[in-house]
Amino acid sequence: MNEPQPGPDQARGPNQLPGPYLAPGPYAGGAAWPAGPPQPLPQPPPPVAGPYPGPYPWGPPPRARWDVPPPPGLPYDRLARTPLHRWWRPIAGTVAIIAAFLVLSIVVGLVAFVVSLVTGVPMARTGTRLFADPVLDLGFQLGVIALLLPLVLGAAWLFQRRPPGSLSSVALRLRWRWLGACVLVALVAVVLGQAVEVGMLMLAGIDPGFSWAGWDEFLPAMIVILLLVPFQSAAEEYAYRGWIIQAFGAYLNTPWPAILVGAAAFAASHGYTGWGIVYVFAFGTLMGWLAVRTGGLEAPIALHATNNIVAFGVVAASGDMGSALEQGEVPWQSLIGSAVQFAVFGIGVLIIARKWAIQTVSR
């Protein structure tokens, strides 16, 4: 009779411990895995120094900019369409500019009164003049107009929350090299236009009004003209071309309503009558079109300042500075010279702008 044989553990007896455990093989009949001490886990490779610096100490996040530049691809008349644009911003800025200019005009009048008391220079009793001295009066009048410049730039920054340089050009700054080129073209255009105007007036038997009063009369007036006329001309361009065109451009996709409204406001701010109104309106229209076409105010500022310096300079040479700011009727013959000036300047500026590939949209 076959009886079961005791196993290895039973042969040791009840008080004996089993032998060492052997790891089983993976499959029946396979070789057993070798037993041994546990092996250490593989370690990651040491960090390799790269081109980037280590982390910086913690600091507060950068503050958000107050002014936001316009997105790329916008022409000059639409530069007010920043991500922060709201329908009320151009309106509020316009009201603020007008109100601030009126307040500053009153302040300048009070300053003129104090200057008259301190210096003894009598104030003018009639007309729009402040002082009886024509040169001092011209300086104050030009200075008042120049105050528009910081007002317009400040309104763009404060109310529209965009860089003030966006009023200058699509490059968000005044392009000085381009401005210099436009000044050279303006010099040629103004000289040719003046020559044609004088010729037309003489053919019509009208005295062009040229005379020489001497250096004592000319130099003081010319110093005031050279110092202040560039700022006066630039201020008018920033207001009538820059602000008005971009304020309308915040709502419209065409610049022409803004160009015409700006030209009409520019003409209304002058005291010309008859053909003089036609001249000033045409001047404003051309300046607005060139601002949009060339992407900035450099060309309008160049012609405006050059034309005014020459016009005031002719009056200063004659010694009749009291009539420097007088505006009224203009003979139609003068418009022929103005047409020559506009044509020469406009064509010359466009040719150079194309050759130089002047930037006309924002980047």
C-alpha positions as CSV (number, residue, x, y, z in Angstrom):
1,M,0.0,0.0,0.0
2,N,1.5,3.3,-1.0
3,E,1.5,5.9,1.8
4,P,2.4,9.6,1.3
5,Q,5.9,10.5,2.0
6,P,6.7,13.4,4.3
7,G,7.8,16.6,2.6
8,P,11.0,18.5,3.4
9,D,9.2,20.7,5.9
10,Q,7.5,17.8,7.7
11,A,10.9,16.0,8.0
12,R,12.3,18.7,10.1
13,G,9.8,18.3,12.8
14,P,7.3,20.7,14.3
15,N,9.8,23.1,15.9
16,Q,12.1,23.7,13.0
17,L,11.9,26.7,10.7
18,P,11.7,26.4,6.9
19,G,14.8,26.9,4.8
20,P,15.6,30.0,2.8
21,Y,13.1,31.1,0.2
22,L,14.1,30.7,-3.5
23,A,12.5,33.1,-6.0
24,P,10.4,31.2,-8.4
25,G,11.0,31.3,-12.1
26,P,8.7,33.2,-14.4
27,Y,7.2,30.0,-15.8
28,A,6.8,26.5,-14.8
29,G,9.9,24.6,-15.6
30,G,11.9,27.7,-16.1
31,A,15.1,28.7,-14.4
32,A,14.7,30.5,-11.1
33,W,15.7,34.2,-10.9
34,P,18.8,34.7,-8.9
35,A,18.3,36.0,-5.4
36,G,20.4,38.8,-4.1
37,P,20.4,42.2,-2.4
38,P,18.1,44.9,-3.9
39,Q,19.9,47.1,-6.5
40,P,19.8,50.9,-6.2
41,L,17.5,52.8,-8.6
42,P,19.1,54.7,-11.5
43,Q,19.8,58.3,-10.8
44,P,18.9,61.1,-13.2
45,P,21.8,62.7,-15.1
46,P,23.2,65.9,-13.5
47,P,21.9,69.2,-14.9
48,V,23.8,70.6,-17.8
49,A,24.5,74.3,-17.8
50,G,22.5,76.0,-20.6
51,P,22.5,79.4,-22.2
52,Y,19.6,80.7,-20.0
53,P,20.2,82.2,-16.6
54,G,18.8,80.8,-13.4
55,P,15.5,82.1,-11.9
56,Y,15.4,85.6,-10.7
57,P,14.3,86.6,-7.2
58,W,10.6,87.2,-6.9
59,G,9.3,90.7,-7.5
60,P,6.1,92.5,-8.1
61,P,4.6,92.2,-11.6
62,P,5.3,95.1,-14.0
63,R,2.8,97.9,-14.0
64,A,0.5,98.1,-17.0
65,R,1.1,101.1,-19.3
66,W,-1.4,104.0,-19.2
67,D,-1.1,104.7,-22.9
68,V,-1.7,101.9,-25.4
69,P,-0.2,102.2,-28.9
70,P,-2.4,101.5,-32.0
71,P,-2.4,98.1,-33.5
72,P,-0.3,97.6,-36.7
73,G,-1.6,98.3,-40.1
74,L,-3.6,101.4,-39.4
75,P,-3.3,104.6,-41.6
76,Y,-2.7,108.0,-40.0
77,D,-6.4,109.0,-39.7
78,R,-7.3,105.8,-37.7
79,L,-4.5,105.9,-35.1
80,A,-6.9,106.7,-32.3
81,R,-8.5,103.2,-32.7
82,T,-6.4,101.6,-29.9
83,P,-7.7,98.7,-27.8
84,L,-8.8,101.3,-25.2
85,H,-10.8,103.4,-27.6
86,R,-14.4,104.2,-26.4
87,W,-16.9,106.3,-28.3
88,W,-16.8,109.1,-25.7
89,R,-13.0,109.6,-25.6
90,P,-12.6,111.8,-28.7
91,I,-15.6,113.9,-27.7
92,A,-14.3,114.4,-24.1
93,G,-10.9,115.3,-25.4
94,T,-12.2,117.9,-27.9
95,V,-14.3,119.6,-25.2
96,A,-11.3,119.6,-22.8
97,I,-9.0,121.2,-25.4
98,I,-11.4,124.0,-26.2
99,A,-12.1,124.7,-22.5
100,A,-8.5,124.6,-21.6
101,F,-7.5,126.9,-24.5
102,L,-10.2,129.5,-23.5
103,V,-8.9,129.4,-19.9
104,L,-5.3,129.8,-21.0
105,S,-6.3,132.7,-23.3
106,I,-7.7,134.5,-20.3
107,V,-4.6,133.8,-18.2
108,V,-2.4,135.1,-21.0
109,G,-4.5,138.3,-21.1
110,L,-3.9,138.7,-17.4
111,V,-0.2,138.1,-17.8
112,A,-0.1,140.7,-20.6
113,F,-1.7,143.2,-18.2
114,V,0.9,142.5,-15.6
115,V,3.7,142.8,-18.1
116,S,2.3,146.2,-19.2
117,L,2.3,147.4,-15.6
118,V,5.8,146.2,-14.9
119,T,7.5,147.3,-18.2
120,G,5.4,150.4,-18.9
121,V,4.5,149.2,-22.4
122,P,1.0,150.4,-23.1
123,M,-1.7,147.9,-24.0
124,A,-3.7,148.3,-27.2
125,R,-7.2,149.8,-26.6
126,T,-8.8,148.6,-29.8
127,G,-9.0,145.6,-32.1
128,T,-7.6,142.2,-31.2
129,R,-4.1,143.4,-30.3
130,L,-2.8,143.1,-26.7
131,F,0.1,145.6,-26.9
132,A,0.7,148.8,-28.7
133,D,4.2,147.6,-29.4
134,P,3.8,145.5,-32.6
135,V,6.7,143.1,-32.0
136,L,5.7,142.4,-28.4
137,D,2.1,141.9,-29.5
138,L,3.1,139.5,-32.2
139,G,5.1,137.5,-29.7
140,F,2.2,137.2,-27.4
141,Q,-0.2,136.3,-30.1
142,L,2.0,133.6,-31.5
143,G,2.6,132.3,-28.0
144,V,-1.1,131.9,-27.3
145,I,-1.6,129.8,-30.5
146,A,1.4,127.7,-29.6
147,L,-0.3,126.7,-26.3
148,L,-2.5,124.4,-28.4
149,L,0.4,122.1,-28.9
150,P,0.7,120.8,-25.3
151,L,-3.1,120.8,-24.9
152,V,-3.6,118.5,-27.9
153,L,-0.8,116.2,-27.0
154,G,-2.0,116.0,-23.4
155,A,-5.6,115.3,-24.5
156,A,-4.4,112.3,-26.6
157,W,-2.5,110.9,-23.6
158,L,-5.0,111.7,-20.8
159,F,-8.4,111.1,-22.5
160,Q,-7.6,108.7,-25.3
161,R,-4.8,106.9,-23.4
162,R,-2.6,106.6,-26.4
163,P,1.0,107.8,-27.0
164,P,1.0,111.5,-27.9
165,G,3.4,110.6,-30.7
166,S,0.6,109.0,-32.5
167,L,-0.6,112.5,-33.4
168,S,2.8,113.1,-35.1
169,S,2.9,110.1,-37.4
170,V,2.3,106.4,-37.9
171,A,5.8,105.9,-36.5
172,L,4.5,107.4,-33.2
173,R,7.1,110.2,-33.3
174,L,8.1,113.1,-35.5
175,R,10.3,111.8,-38.3
176,W,13.0,114.5,-38.3
177,R,14.8,113.4,-41.4
178,W,11.5,113.4,-43.4
179,L,10.6,116.8,-41.9
180,G,13.9,118.2,-43.1
181,A,13.3,117.0,-46.6
182,C,9.8,118.5,-46.6
183,V,11.3,121.8,-45.4
184,L,13.6,121.9,-48.4
185,V,10.7,121.2,-50.8
186,A,8.6,123.9,-49.0
187,L,11.4,126.5,-49.5
188,V,11.3,125.9,-53.2
189,A,7.5,125.9,-53.4
190,V,7.1,129.1,-51.4
191,V,9.8,131.0,-53.3
192,L,8.2,130.0,-56.7
193,G,4.7,130.7,-55.4
194,Q,5.8,134.2,-54.1
195,A,7.5,135.0,-57.4
196,V,4.4,134.1,-59.4
197,E,2.1,136.0,-57.0
198,V,4.3,139.1,-57.3
199,G,4.3,138.9,-61.0
200,M,0.5,138.5,-61.2
201,L,0.0,141.5,-58.8
202,M,2.3,143.7,-60.8
203,L,0.6,142.8,-64.1
204,A,-2.7,143.8,-62.4
205,G,-1.2,147.1,-61.3
206,I,-1.4,146.1,-57.6
207,D,1.5,147.1,-55.3
208,P,3.0,143.8,-53.8
209,G,4.0,145.8,-50.7
210,F,7.8,145.2,-50.7
211,S,10.0,147.7,-48.9
212,W,13.0,147.9,-46.6
213,A,12.8,149.6,-43.2
214,G,16.4,148.8,-42.1
215,W,18.0,146.3,-39.8
216,D,16.9,148.0,-36.6
217,E,13.3,147.3,-37.6
218,F,13.9,143.9,-39.2
219,L,16.1,142.0,-36.8
220,P,14.0,142.2,-33.5
221,A,10.9,141.2,-35.4
222,M,12.6,138.4,-37.3
223,I,14.0,136.9,-34.1
224,V,10.5,136.7,-32.6
225,I,9.3,135.2,-35.9
226,L,12.0,132.5,-36.1
227,L,11.5,131.5,-32.5
228,L,7.8,131.3,-32.3
229,V,6.3,130.7,-35.8
230,P,7.5,127.0,-36.0
231,F,5.6,126.3,-32.7
232,Q,2.6,128.3,-33.8
233,S,2.4,126.5,-37.1
234,A,3.0,123.1,-35.6
235,A,0.3,123.8,-33.0
236,E,-2.3,124.6,-35.7
237,E,-1.4,121.4,-37.6
238,Y,-1.6,119.2,-34.5
239,A,-5.0,120.7,-33.8
240,Y,-6.7,121.1,-37.2
241,R,-5.0,118.2,-39.0
242,G,-3.9,115.8,-36.2
243,W,-6.6,115.9,-33.6
244,I,-9.6,116.5,-35.9
245,I,-8.6,114.0,-38.5
246,Q,-7.9,111.3,-35.9
247,A,-11.0,112.1,-33.9
248,F,-13.2,111.5,-36.9
249,G,-11.1,108.6,-37.9
250,A,-12.0,106.9,-34.6
251,Y,-15.5,106.4,-36.1
252,L,-15.2,106.6,-39.9
253,N,-13.3,104.5,-42.4
254,T,-12.7,107.5,-44.8
255,P,-10.6,110.5,-44.0
256,W,-12.4,113.0,-46.2
257,P,-15.1,114.2,-43.9
258,A,-12.4,114.9,-41.3
259,I,-10.1,116.6,-43.8
260,L,-12.9,119.0,-44.9
261,V,-14.1,119.7,-41.4
262,G,-10.6,120.5,-40.3
263,A,-10.1,122.8,-43.3
264,A,-13.3,124.6,-42.6
265,A,-12.4,125.0,-38.9
266,F,-9.0,126.3,-40.0
267,A,-10.5,128.8,-42.3
268,A,-13.0,130.0,-39.7
269,S,-10.2,130.6,-37.2
270,H,-8.7,133.2,-39.6
271,G,-10.0,136.6,-40.4
272,Y,-9.8,136.4,-44.2
273,T,-12.7,137.3,-46.5
274,G,-13.6,136.7,-50.1
275,W,-10.8,134.9,-52.0
276,G,-8.9,134.7,-48.8
277,I,-11.3,132.2,-47.4
278,V,-10.8,130.1,-50.5
279,Y,-7.1,130.2,-50.1
280,V,-7.1,129.2,-46.4
281,F,-9.6,126.4,-47.0
282,A,-7.6,125.0,-50.0
283,F,-4.5,125.2,-47.9
284,G,-6.1,123.2,-45.1
285,T,-7.5,120.6,-47.5
286,L,-4.1,120.0,-49.0
287,M,-2.4,119.7,-45.6
288,G,-5.0,117.2,-44.4
289,W,-4.7,115.1,-47.5
290,L,-0.9,115.1,-47.3
291,A,-1.0,114.1,-43.7
292,V,-3.0,111.0,-44.5
293,R,-1.1,110.3,-47.7
294,T,2.4,110.5,-46.0
295,G,1.4,109.1,-42.7
296,G,2.2,112.1,-40.5
297,L,2.2,115.9,-39.9
298,E,5.8,116.5,-41.1
299,A,4.8,117.8,-44.6
300,P,2.0,120.0,-43.3
301,I,4.2,121.5,-40.6
302,A,7.0,122.1,-43.1
303,L,4.9,124.1,-45.6
304,H,2.9,125.9,-42.9
305,A,5.9,127.1,-41.0
306,T,7.9,128.0,-44.1
307,N,5.0,130.0,-45.6
308,N,4.4,131.9,-42.4
309,I,8.0,132.7,-41.8
310,V,8.3,134.1,-45.3
311,A,5.0,136.0,-45.0
312,F,5.9,137.5,-41.7
313,G,9.5,138.2,-42.8
314,V,8.2,140.3,-45.7
315,V,6.2,142.4,-43.3
316,A,9.1,142.7,-40.9
317,A,11.3,143.9,-43.7
318,S,8.9,146.7,-44.5
319,G,8.7,147.7,-40.8
320,D,5.0,147.5,-40.7
321,M,4.6,144.9,-38.0
322,G,1.4,146.4,-36.9
323,S,-0.3,144.8,-39.9
324,A,1.4,141.4,-39.5
325,L,-1.8,139.8,-38.1
326,E,-4.3,141.7,-40.2
327,Q,-6.3,139.5,-42.4
328,G,-9.0,140.5,-44.9
329,E,-9.6,140.6,-48.6
330,V,-7.1,138.8,-50.9
331,P,-7.0,139.6,-54.6
332,W,-7.7,136.7,-56.8
333,Q,-4.3,137.1,-58.6
334,S,-2.7,135.9,-55.3
335,L,-4.4,132.6,-55.6
336,I,-2.5,131.8,-58.8
337,G,0.7,132.0,-56.9
338,S,-0.8,129.9,-54.1
339,A,-1.8,127.3,-56.7
340,V,1.8,127.1,-57.9
341,Q,3.0,126.7,-54.4
342,F,0.5,123.9,-53.6
343,A,1.3,122.0,-56.8
344,V,5.1,122.2,-56.4
345,F,5.0,121.2,-52.8
346,G,2.4,118.4,-53.2
347,I,4.1,116.8,-56.2
348,G,7.6,117.2,-54.7
349,V,6.6,115.6,-51.4
350,L,4.8,112.7,-53.0
351,I,7.8,111.9,-55.3
352,I,10.3,111.9,-52.4
353,A,7.9,109.9,-50.2
354,R,7.7,107.2,-52.8
355,K,11.4,107.1,-53.4
356,W,12.1,106.9,-49.7
357,A,9.3,104.4,-49.1
358,I,8.0,106.6,-46.3
359,Q,6.0,104.6,-43.8
360,T,2.2,105.3,-44.1
361,V,0.7,102.7,-41.7
362,S,1.4,101.8,-38.1
363,R,3.7,98.8,-37.3
